[in-house]
């Protein structure tokens, strides 16, 4: 009957299936037909599988229609599963699980291993390590139908991993092995994750990864945790070295996910290894993954520092062509690269794109665009951006004043440099070495590009500016979905 109702409605999503099942329940109740308690549990479980924001509320509503005679472990487990799925994106729902446990005790419904496992998972997702470990101890004491299994230990280890308690996780893992419960991919991944929270535990995480790799118990999830841990603590060389070593485990390397790629590209970008970063980016393209804005931003920053401006502009243009487009941070990354070279024209194009794309410039945006104008001695442009920043409600900082002082100095207008300097002092902002260097800068020191550059870009600033203007115009027009 449920399948027939689903076919009749023709739902194309789990939301449609849930609506069909609820409608069927309503029609059966309207006919006065008694519905078995197992059916309620199945409906609640079905609602739990549909990961919508109101799934938990809906499940609790159906659960509230059960009377005392219909209370059983299956119904409680179905609701607890809804709580568990909600806890995956809202850690604050864990107290709801404890309320259900109290009701189970009140209705004298026994708790088995499955119920305990769901509860430990909820506590882990809510970062309630002590409660998770307490539940595991209760399972050990009760034994029998409530005895812990490998899922119980894995969830408890994950609870330790969520708060970075590596020693407790390792102790539980050893206890699991002594109980003749073979470690799984999930337990090993959680164990490694627990050792990636603190930098001091990273050597242990690497040792564990190597140890369980020999037992074929490492997965792409464990690999992801380790890579992200290394990147988080700025161990970029080790992260890339780990990636290279994974060529010996093609199964794991073939399953590298977007999060891992993002971490590896960040590592290569921070090491300014542009070729490696682009190789990893190509790997994402090959697997039809959509690089995040953070991936593009880290690459643009690295290209800006290594005089690969043609690549930086190309990456930015790729972002523009995507539906979501670059954000303010990505724009600031390219503006920063332009500021290093004094590419005033390109900076103005980027700023115009931000205005057309309704991206609100922040303090860093104005700092970079003012400095790029300053490098070319375009004092009036720099002053206009400075005034626009103030009008937008952003309070000028030392970097903004330094950029404006530099602009007037490069234009041989020392009186205005001094006026801006005095204004900065009136705003109770102390000058630094950069302030005085900017004031003493002579116009004949004006540069078209950054100091000590080792090679010329493959495109001139004017060529890149023309290319950028064209691509940005196309990108802005693409906000119209019909085009």
TORKEVEX-530036 format. One line per field, with one value per residue (C-alpha): residue in one letter; x, y, z; chain. Coordinates in steps of 0.25 Angstrom, whole numbers. Example, Ala and Ser with C-alpha at 12.3 -4.5 7.8 and 13.67 -1.06 7.14 Angstrom:
// TORKEVEX-530036
residu: c(A, S);
east: c(49, 55);
north: c(-18, -4);
up: c(31, 29);
chaine: c(A, A);
//
This chain:
// TORKEVEX-530036
residu: c(X, X, X, X, X, X, X, X, X, X, X, X, X, X, X, X, X, X, X, X, X, X, X, X, X, X, X, X, X, X, X, X, X, X, X, X, X, X, X, X, X, X, X, X, X, X, X, X, X, X, X, X, X, X, X, X, X, X, X, X, X, X, X, X, X, X, X, X, X, X, X, X, X, X, X, X, X, X, X, X, X, X, X, X, X, X, X, X, X, X, X, X, X, X, X, X, X, X, X, X, X, X, X, X, X, X, X, X, X, X, X, X, X, X, X, X, X, X, X, X, X, X, X, X, X, X, X, X, X, X, X, X, X, X, X, X, X, X, X, X, X, X, X, X, X, X, X, X, X, X, X, X, X, X, X, X, X, X, X, X, X, X, X, X, X, X, X, X, X, X, X, X, X, X, X, X, X, X, X, X, X, X, X, X, X, X, X, X, X, X, X, X, X, X, X, X, X, X, X, X, X, X, X, X, X, X, X, X, X, X, X, X, X, X, X, X, X, X, X, X, X, X, X, X, X, X, X, X, X, X, X, X, X, X, X, X, X, X, X, X, X, X, X, X, X, X, X, X, X, X, X, X, X, X, X, X, X, X, X, X, X, X, X, X, X, X, X, X, X, X, X, X, X, X, X, X, X, X, X, X, X, X, X, X, X, X, X, X, X, X, X, X, X, X, X, X, X, X, X, X, X, X, X, X, X, X, X, X, X, X, X, X, X, X, X, X, X, X, X, X, X, X, X, X, X, X, X, X, X, X, X, X, X, X, X, X, X, X, X, X, X, X, X, X, X, X, X, X, X, X, X, X, X, X, X, X, X, X, X, X, X, X, X, X, X, X, X, X, X, X, X, X, X, X, X, X, X, X, X, X, X, X, X, X, X, X, X, X, X, X, X, X, X, X, X, X, X, X, X, X, X, X, X, X, X, X, X, X, X, X, X, X, X, X, X, X, X, X, X, X, X, X, X, X, X, X, X, X, X, X, X, X, X, X, X, X, X, X, X, X, X, X, X, X, X, X, X, X, X, X, X, X, X, X, X, X, X, X, X, X, X, X, X, X, X, X, X, X, X, X, X, X, X, X, X, X, X, X, X, X, X, X, X);
east: c(0, 11, 18, 5, 3, 17, 15, 1, 8, 20, 30, 44, 50, 50, 41, 31, 32, 30, 18, 12, 14, 8, -4, -6, -5, -16, -25, -24, -27, -39, -45, -43, -33, -23, -8, 2, 13, 23, 17, 19, 34, 35, 29, 38, 50, 46, 45, 58, 65, 59, 69, 61, 62, 48, 50, 53, 41, 32, 37, 35, 21, 18, 25, 15, 3, 8, 1, 8, 4, 11, 24, 36, 50, 48, 40, 50, 62, 55, 53, 68, 73, 65, 73, 86, 84, 80, 92, 101, 98, 93, 101, 92, 81, 87, 79, 67, 73, 74, 59, 56, 65, 57, 44, 49, 52, 38, 31, 41, 46, 59, 71, 79, 93, 87, 80, 93, 101, 91, 93, 108, 108, 99, 108, 120, 113, 110, 124, 120, 131, 129, 115, 119, 129, 119, 109, 120, 123, 108, 109, 121, 114, 101, 106, 97, 88, 94, 109, 118, 121, 131, 121, 120, 135, 137, 126, 133, 146, 140, 135, 149, 154, 143, 150, 165, 167, 177, 181, 167, 164, 177, 173, 159, 165, 174, 163, 154, 166, 167, 152, 154, 147, 155, 158, 150, 153, 144, 150, 164, 160, 154, 167, 176, 166, 168, 183, 182, 176, 189, 202, 209, 201, 204, 216, 207, 196, 206, 211, 197, 194, 207, 204, 189, 193, 201, 188, 180, 171, 173, 163, 162, 155, 167, 176, 167, 168, 183, 185, 176, 183, 196, 191, 184, 197, 205, 213, 211, 223, 219, 205, 211, 220, 209, 201, 213, 215, 200, 204, 207, 193, 185, 172, 172, 178, 167, 157, 163, 151, 150, 153, 167, 170, 166, 176, 187, 186, 186, 199, 206, 201, 207, 220, 219, 220, 211, 213, 209, 197, 192, 195, 185, 175, 176, 173, 160, 156, 159, 149, 139, 140, 137, 148, 143, 146, 156, 164, 165, 168, 180, 185, 183, 191, 202, 203, 203, 215, 223, 220, 211, 200, 195, 191, 185, 177, 173, 168, 160, 154, 150, 143, 136, 130, 124, 110, 114, 126, 138, 135, 142, 153, 157, 156, 165, 175, 176, 176, 188, 196, 193, 197, 211, 213, 206, 196, 187, 178, 176, 172, 162, 156, 155, 148, 138, 135, 132, 123, 116, 115, 109, 121, 123, 138, 144, 156, 166, 160, 162, 176, 181, 174, 180, 194, 193, 190, 201, 211, 208, 207, 193, 190, 176, 171, 177, 170, 157, 157, 161, 149, 140, 144, 141, 127, 124, 126, 140, 150, 163, 175, 190, 191, 181, 188, 202, 196, 191, 204, 212, 203, 205, 220, 221, 214, 224, 214, 221, 211, 199, 207, 210, 195, 191, 202, 196, 182, 187, 193, 180, 172, 182, 189, 204, 213, 222, 235, 226, 220, 233, 239, 226, 228, 243, 240, 244, 237, 249, 248, 234, 234, 225, 226, 231, 245, 255, 246, 253, 245, 235, 220, 216, 206, 207, 199, 191, 188, 184, 175, 168, 166, 161, 151, 145, 144, 138, 128, 124, 124, 114, 105, 104, 96, 84, 81, 74, 87);
north: c(0, 10, 7, 9, 22, 27, 23, 30, 43, 41, 47, 50, 52, 46, 58, 53, 39, 44, 52, 40, 31, 42, 43, 28, 28, 39, 31, 18, 25, 32, 19, 14, 4, 1, 4, -5, 0, -5, 3, 16, 12, 10, 24, 31, 24, 28, 43, 42, 38, 50, 60, 73, 84, 80, 65, 64, 72, 64, 51, 55, 59, 45, 39, 47, 40, 27, 22, 14, 1, 4, 9, -1, 0, 1, 14, 20, 16, 22, 35, 35, 33, 46, 53, 47, 52, 65, 65, 64, 79, 84, 79, 86, 75, 65, 68, 63, 49, 49, 53, 41, 32, 36, 33, 19, 17, 22, 13, 1, 0, -8, -2, -11, -10, -2, 8, 11, 12, 23, 30, 30, 35, 46, 50, 49, 59, 68, 68, 61, 52, 49, 45, 36, 29, 28, 21, 11, 8, 5, -5, -12, -14, -18, -28, -38, -31, -18, -22, -12, -16, -10, 1, 5, 7, 14, 24, 26, 28, 38, 45, 46, 51, 62, 69, 65, 54, 45, 37, 33, 30, 21, 14, 11, 6, -4, -8, -11, -20, -27, -30, -38, -27, -24, -10, -4, 7, 16, 13, 15, 28, 33, 29, 37, 49, 49, 51, 63, 73, 77, 79, 71, 58, 59, 49, 39, 41, 39, 26, 21, 24, 16, 5, 2, 4, -8, -15, -9, -2, 12, 19, 32, 38, 35, 41, 53, 55, 54, 63, 74, 72, 75, 87, 92, 92, 98, 85, 87, 79, 67, 68, 68, 57, 49, 51, 47, 34, 31, 27, 13, 12, 15, 11, 22, 32, 29, 33, 46, 56, 71, 74, 66, 73, 87, 84, 79, 91, 100, 93, 95, 109, 113, 107, 115, 102, 107, 95, 85, 93, 94, 79, 76, 86, 78, 66, 72, 76, 61, 56, 66, 73, 88, 95, 104, 119, 116, 107, 118, 129, 122, 119, 134, 138, 129, 133, 148, 145, 137, 147, 137, 148, 142, 130, 138, 146, 133, 126, 139, 139, 124, 128, 139, 130, 121, 124, 127, 136, 141, 146, 158, 150, 145, 159, 164, 153, 158, 172, 169, 163, 175, 185, 178, 182, 195, 190, 202, 200, 185, 188, 198, 188, 178, 189, 192, 177, 177, 188, 182, 169, 175, 171, 180, 185, 183, 190, 181, 184, 198, 196, 188, 197, 210, 204, 200, 214, 219, 211, 219, 232, 233, 242, 247, 232, 228, 240, 236, 222, 227, 236, 225, 216, 227, 229, 214, 215, 208, 215, 217, 209, 212, 204, 213, 225, 220, 216, 230, 237, 228, 233, 247, 245, 237, 249, 259, 266, 266, 276, 267, 255, 264, 268, 253, 250, 261, 256, 242, 247, 254, 241, 236, 226, 225, 225, 213, 211, 209, 223, 230, 222, 226, 241, 241, 233, 241, 241, 235, 223, 220, 206, 199, 186, 179, 181, 169, 162, 151, 149, 157, 153, 146, 157, 172, 179, 186, 173, 166, 178, 177, 162, 164, 175, 166, 154, 162, 168, 154, 149, 160, 158, 143, 147, 146, 132, 133, 137);
up: c(0, 3, -10, -17, -10, -14, -29, -29, -24, -32, -22, -27, -14, 0, 4, -5, 1, 15, 11, 4, 16, 26, 16, 16, 32, 32, 23, 31, 44, 38, 35, 49, 46, 58, 54, 60, 68, 59, 48, 56, 58, 43, 40, 50, 44, 30, 35, 41, 28, 21, 26, 26, 37, 43, 42, 57, 61, 52, 57, 72, 68, 63, 75, 84, 78, 84, 96, 108, 102, 89, 95, 91, 88, 73, 74, 84, 75, 63, 70, 75, 61, 57, 69, 64, 50, 55, 64, 52, 48, 61, 73, 83, 82, 90, 103, 95, 95, 110, 112, 103, 112, 124, 117, 114, 129, 132, 123, 127, 113, 113, 106, 97, 90, 78, 87, 95, 82, 77, 90, 90, 75, 79, 91, 82, 72, 84, 89, 102, 104, 118, 116, 104, 113, 124, 115, 110, 125, 127, 115, 121, 134, 128, 118, 111, 101, 105, 103, 95, 81, 71, 68, 83, 84, 71, 75, 89, 82, 72, 85, 90, 76, 76, 88, 84, 95, 88, 100, 104, 90, 89, 102, 97, 84, 92, 101, 88, 83, 96, 96, 82, 75, 62, 59, 47, 37, 45, 58, 52, 46, 59, 66, 56, 57, 72, 71, 60, 70, 77, 69, 80, 76, 61, 62, 68, 58, 47, 54, 56, 41, 37, 47, 42, 27, 28, 33, 22, 32, 27, 19, 11, 24, 32, 21, 21, 36, 36, 24, 30, 44, 37, 30, 42, 50, 38, 35, 20, 16, 23, 17, 3, 6, 11, -2, -10, -1, -4, -18, -12, -8, -20, -14, -4, -14, -23, -12, -8, -5, -7, 7, 6, -7, -1, 10, 1, -9, 4, 8, -6, -7, 6, 2, -11, -19, -30, -40, -29, -25, -40, -41, -29, -35, -48, -40, -34, -49, -53, -42, -46, -33, -31, -24, -13, -12, -1, -11, -22, -12, -6, -20, -24, -12, -15, -30, -25, -17, -28, -40, -46, -48, -62, -54, -43, -52, -60, -47, -43, -56, -54, -41, -48, -59, -48, -43, -29, -33, -24, -10, -4, 2, -12, -18, -7, -10, -25, -20, -11, -22, -31, -19, -18, -33, -33, -43, -41, -54, -51, -36, -41, -50, -38, -30, -40, -42, -27, -28, -40, -33, -20, -12, 0, 1, 14, 21, 14, 1, 2, 8, -4, -15, -8, -8, -22, -26, -17, -24, -37, -30, -33, -21, -25, -28, -14, -8, -14, -9, 5, 5, -1, 11, 21, 15, 16, 31, 31, 41, 35, 41, 40, 27, 20, 25, 21, 7, 5, 10, 0, -11, -9, -6, -20, -26, -20, -12, 2, 7, 6, 11, 24, 25, 24, 35, 44, 42, 46, 58, 62, 60, 71, 61, 64, 52, 49, 41, 28, 31, 31, 19, 11, 14, 10, -3, -15, -28, -36, -28, -33, -39, -49, -42, -29, -25, -28, -38, -44, -57, -65, -65, -78, -80, -77, -67, -78, -85, -72, -69, -83, -81, -67, -71, -82, -73, -61, -71, -75, -61, -56, -68, -64, -52, -61, -62, -75, -82);
chaine: c(A, A, A, A, A, A, A, A, A, A, A, A, A, A, A, A, A, A, A, A, A, A, A, A, A, A, A, A, A, A, A, A, A, A, A, A, A, A, A, A, A, A, A, A, A, A, A, A, A, A, A, A, A, A, A, A, A, A, A, A, A, A, A, A, A, A, A, A, A, A, A, A, A, A, A, A, A, A, A, A, A, A, A, A, A, A, A, A, A, A, A, A, A, A, A, A, A, A, A, A, A, A, A, A, A, A, A, A, A, A, A, A, A, A, A, A, A, A, A, A, A, A, A, A, A, A, A, A, A, A, A, A, A, A, A, A, A, A, A, A, A, A, A, A, A, A, A, A, A, A, A, A, A, A, A, A, A, A, A, A, A, A, A, A, A, A, A, A, A, A, A, A, A, A, A, A, A, A, A, A, A, A, A, A, A, A, A, A, A, A, A, A, A, A, A, A, A, A, A, A, A, A, A, A, A, A, A, A, A, A, A, A, A, A, A, A, A, A, A, A, A, A, A, A, A, A, A, A, A, A, A, A, A, A, A, A, A, A, A, A, A, A, A, A, A, A, A, A, A, A, A, A, A, A, A, A, A, A, A, A, A, A, A, A, A, A, A, A, A, A, A, A, A, A, A, A, A, A, A, A, A, A, A, A, A, A, A, A, A, A, A, A, A, A, A, A, A, A, A, A, A, A, A, A, A, A, A, A, A, A, A, A, A, A, A, A, A, A, A, A, A, A, A, A, A, A, A, A, A, A, A, A, A, A, A, A, A, A, A, A, A, A, A, A, A, A, A, A, A, A, A, A, A, A, A, A, A, A, A, A, A, A, A, A, A, A, A, A, A, A, A, A, A, A, A, A, A, A, A, A, A, A, A, A, A, A, A, A, A, A, A, A, A, A, A, A, A, A, A, A, A, A, A, A, A, A, A, A, A, A, A, A, A, A, A, A, A, A, A, A, A, A, A, A, A, A, A, A, A, A, A, A, A, A, A, A, A, A, A, A, A, A, A, A, A, A, A, A, A, A, A, A, A, A, A, A, A, A, A, A, A, A, A, A, A, A, A, A, A, A, A, A, A, A, A, A, A, A, A, A, A, A, A);
//
